[in-house]
Amino acid sequence: MHNPGSTANPERFPAQDRLADGAQFIAGRLTKGTSGRTHTVVDPATGEEVYTDDLAGADDVDAAVAAARAAFPGWAGATPGERSDALHGFAAVLAERAEEFARAESLQCGKPLKLTREFDVPGTIDNTAFFAGAARHLQGQAAGEYSGDHTSYVRREPIGVVGSIAPWNYPLQMAAWKILPAVAAGNTVVLKPAELTPLTSLLFAQAATDAGIPDGVINIVTGTGREAGERLVGHPDVAMTSFTGSTAVGKRVAELATATVKRLHLELGGKAPFVVFDDADLEAAANGAVAGALINTGQDCTAATRAYVQRPLYEAFVERTAALMETVRLGDPFAPGTDLGPLVSHAQRDRVAGFVDRARGYARVVTGGEAPGGDLGKGAYYRPTLVTGAAQDSEIVQSEIFGPVLVVLPFDSDDEGIRLANDTPYGLAASAWTGGVYRAGRATREIKAGCVWINDHIPIISEMPHGGYKASGFGKDMSAYSFEEYTQVKHVMFDNTAVARKDWHRTVFGDR
């Protein structure tokens, strides 16, 4: 099927000509998908169609896996220094094209351009540079004589072809988090981005090839989860699956991966608590809650979604946070004054609105709770929303909403605050706000989450791991921990003497 390609305003999508030849990136070149179906990428700020994608079918997935498998021996056999040099070159190409990436990410996601310029793209470049360095530091354990006359040591080796599936909320960064540690460790990758947001993943792989990373090391297939995603996870030549997305889909991925006994890395949903003790700085906490809840229009697994505020500060916190939310400026993501863009799609906007509308029957919507009209009415916008009066076991407290909605609940004792923070199936991230060292230490020990911030919420860095507890999955992104996830450990043992070999034979079989 012919791919009409991009129809976007060149100012909003200056890199569109790079993707004119198709929406699959296999063995170093763009091709068209063979499923016979298309998907149109829509600018969520305007509802305008900007790019038409020929979706991948099973044959495209097979071709991408074959390309990755063919590239694996050469890439795995490269020296750490060679892989490091290639990734340093990749970081340089990303830096040269930073504005193109920032605009493409804003266009497909609805993110404010100032966010993609200051956070998404610089973070991706930094992550690439980090793994360029990490490629030279993958080590096993030191050799030693642990068994008489035998010397043992441990090798870390790449796994093979990694099949990765990335979500739509941070498509560029999630592509980087999955691809970079895998290839730095010597693996090859086939990544399936979300159908809604394929543009920057394709540009990312293209930039890697332009930087000199060999053909087939990084491949992109842009199909549906049911067809391309399930084929990728179940493929017998894929040795590992890495998935970021909802817990419900993660369970299906785990089921498919089990059939071929793949290594599995899952970063799933979140419902991050934001615990404010009565000795906290109220102004700092209120500002932190607004930033933490509204980052990426709330479409962030680590976003602050449940604020538990100790009762002496509760009323003032609700009042101040609501007032700050009402100052947030919704608008065109490419306009300099915009604080908050649209949700990724009208379907997602309607899903968020459904949570809030149902909550009106048992809780109070203090501010927000509606889509704006006027010029923003065509986009997938939703006003920042603050909800109070909900019960701990209610839907809006327990379920992942993935939108600009913060629920605030009071607590009395410190024990109660920490218990409530842990009282959901999720455990990806949390924060605690306090002026006390004891309370801070207790929160970091007792809150069950992969990351606990103190007097802040949302910052991440390449050197530190990201990943969850409980229903938020297992495995780490970023940092040396993620680097090790993409290797397998081999024990090597040398018999140092012929005597030892004869003694072992005699012990097992007796004298002959």
Secondary structure as the mmCIF struct_conf table of DSSP 4:
data_model
#
loop_
_struct_conf.conf_type_id
_struct_conf.id
_struct_conf.beg_label_comp_id
_struct_conf.beg_label_asym_id
_struct_conf.beg_label_seq_id
_struct_conf.end_label_comp_id
_struct_conf.end_label_asym_id
_struct_conf.end_label_seq_id
STRN STRN1 GLY A 5 SER A 6
BEND BEND1 ALA A 8 ALA A 8
TURN_TY1_P TURN_TY1_P1 PRO A 10 ARG A 12
TURN_TY1_P TURN_TY1_P2 PRO A 14 ALA A 15
HELX_RH_3T_P HELX_RH_3T_P1 GLN A 16 LEU A 19
TURN_TY1_P TURN_TY1_P3 ALA A 20 ASP A 21
BEND BEND2 ALA A 23 ALA A 23
STRN STRN2 GLN A 24 ILE A 26
TURN_TY1_P TURN_TY1_P4 ALA A 27 GLY A 28
STRN STRN3 ARG A 29 THR A 31
BEND BEND3 THR A 34 GLY A 36
STRN STRN4 THR A 38 VAL A 42
TURN_TY1_P TURN_TY1_P5 PRO A 44 THR A 46
STRN STRN5 GLU A 49 ASP A 54
HELX_RH_AL_P HELX_RH_AL_P1 ALA A 58 GLY A 77
BEND BEND4 ALA A 78 ALA A 78
HELX_RH_AL_P HELX_RH_AL_P2 PRO A 80 GLU A 96
TURN_TY1_P TURN_TY1_P6 ARG A 97 ARG A 97
HELX_RH_AL_P HELX_RH_AL_P3 ALA A 98 CYS A 109
HELX_RH_AL_P HELX_RH_AL_P4 LEU A 113 LEU A 115
HELX_RH_PI_P HELX_RH_PI_P1 THR A 116 ASP A 120
HELX_RH_AL_P HELX_RH_AL_P5 VAL A 121 ALA A 134
TURN_TY1_P TURN_TY1_P7 ALA A 135 ARG A 136
HELX_LH_PP_P HELX_LH_PP_P1 GLN A 141 ALA A 143
STRN STRN6 GLY A 144 SER A 147
TURN_TY1_P TURN_TY1_P8 GLY A 148 ASP A 149
STRN STRN7 HIS A 150 PRO A 158
BEND BEND5 GLY A 160 GLY A 160
STRN STRN8 VAL A 161 ILE A 165
BEND BEND6 TRP A 168 TYR A 170
HELX_RH_AL_P HELX_RH_AL_P6 PRO A 171 ALA A 184
TURN_TY1_P TURN_TY1_P9 ALA A 185 GLY A 186
STRN STRN9 THR A 188 LYS A 192
TURN_TY1_P TURN_TY1_P10 GLU A 195 LEU A 196
HELX_RH_AL_P HELX_RH_AL_P7 LEU A 199 ASP A 210
TURN_TY1_P TURN_TY1_P11 ALA A 211 GLY A 212
HELX_LH_PP_P HELX_LH_PP_P2 ILE A 213 PRO A 214
TURN_TY1_P TURN_TY1_P12 ASP A 215 GLY A 216
BEND BEND7 VAL A 217 VAL A 217
STRN STRN10 ILE A 218 ILE A 220
HELX_RH_PI_P HELX_RH_PI_P2 GLY A 225 GLY A 229
HELX_RH_AL_P HELX_RH_AL_P8 GLU A 230 GLY A 234
TURN_TY1_P TURN_TY1_P13 PRO A 236 ASP A 237
STRN STRN11 MET A 240 THR A 244
BEND BEND8 GLY A 245 GLY A 245
HELX_RH_AL_P HELX_RH_AL_P9 THR A 247 THR A 258
TURN_TY1_P TURN_TY1_P14 ALA A 259 VAL A 261
STRN STRN12 ARG A 263 GLU A 267
STRN STRN13 ALA A 272 VAL A 276
TURN_TY1_P TURN_TY1_P15 ASP A 278 ASP A 279
BEND BEND9 ALA A 280 ALA A 280
HELX_RH_AL_P HELX_RH_AL_P10 LEU A 282 LEU A 294
HELX_RH_3T_P HELX_RH_3T_P2 ILE A 295 GLY A 298
TURN_TY1_P TURN_TY1_P16 CYS A 301 THR A 302
BEND BEND10 ALA A 303 ALA A 303
STRN STRN14 ALA A 304 GLN A 310
HELX_RH_AL_P HELX_RH_AL_P11 ARG A 311 MET A 325
TURN_TY1_P TURN_TY1_P17 GLU A 326 THR A 327
STRN STRN15 LEU A 330 LEU A 330
TURN_TY1_P TURN_TY1_P18 PRO A 333 PHE A 334
BEND BEND11 ALA A 335 ALA A 335
TURN_TY1_P TURN_TY1_P19 PRO A 336 GLY A 337
BEND BEND12 ASP A 339 ASP A 339
STRN STRN16 LEU A 340 LEU A 340
BEND BEND13 VAL A 344 VAL A 344
HELX_RH_AL_P HELX_RH_AL_P12 HIS A 346 ALA A 359
TURN_TY1_P TURN_TY1_P20 ARG A 360 TYR A 362
BEND BEND14 ALA A 363 ALA A 363
STRN STRN17 ARG A 364 THR A 367
BEND BEND15 GLU A 370 GLU A 370
HELX_RH_3T_P HELX_RH_3T_P3 GLY A 374 LYS A 378
TURN_TY1_P TURN_TY1_P21 GLY A 379 ALA A 380
STRN STRN18 THR A 385 THR A 388
BEND BEND16 GLY A 389 GLY A 389
TURN_TY1_P TURN_TY1_P22 GLN A 392 ASP A 393
BEND BEND17 SER A 394 SER A 394
HELX_RH_AL_P HELX_RH_AL_P13 GLU A 395 GLN A 398
BEND BEND18 SER A 399 SER A 399
BEND BEND19 GLY A 403 PRO A 404
STRN STRN19 VAL A 405 PHE A 411
BEND BEND20 SER A 413 SER A 413
HELX_RH_AL_P HELX_RH_AL_P14 ASP A 414 ALA A 421
TURN_TY1_P TURN_TY1_P23 ASN A 422 ASN A 422
BEND BEND21 THR A 424 PRO A 425
STRN STRN20 TYR A 426 GLY A 427
BEND BEND22 LEU A 428 LEU A 428
STRN STRN21 ALA A 429 TRP A 433
BEND BEND23 GLY A 435 GLY A 435
HELX_RH_AL_P HELX_RH_AL_P15 VAL A 437 GLU A 446
BEND BEND24 ILE A 447 ILE A 447
BEND BEND25 ALA A 449 GLY A 450
STRN STRN22 CYS A 451 ILE A 454
BEND BEND26 ASN A 455 ASN A 455
BEND BEND27 ILE A 458 ILE A 458
TURN_TY1_P TURN_TY1_P24 SER A 462 GLU A 463
BEND BEND28 MET A 464 MET A 464
STRN STRN23 HIS A 466 HIS A 466
STRN STRN24 TYR A 469 LYS A 470
TURN_TY1_P TURN_TY1_P25 ALA A 471 SER A 472
STRN STRN25 GLY A 473 PHE A 474
STRN STRN26 ASP A 477 ASP A 477
BEND BEND29 MET A 478 MET A 478
HELX_RH_AL_P HELX_RH_AL_P16 SER A 479 GLU A 485
TURN_TY1_P TURN_TY1_P26 TYR A 486 TYR A 486
STRN STRN27 THR A 487 ASP A 495
HELX_RH_AL_P HELX_RH_AL_P17 ALA A 498 PHE A 509
#
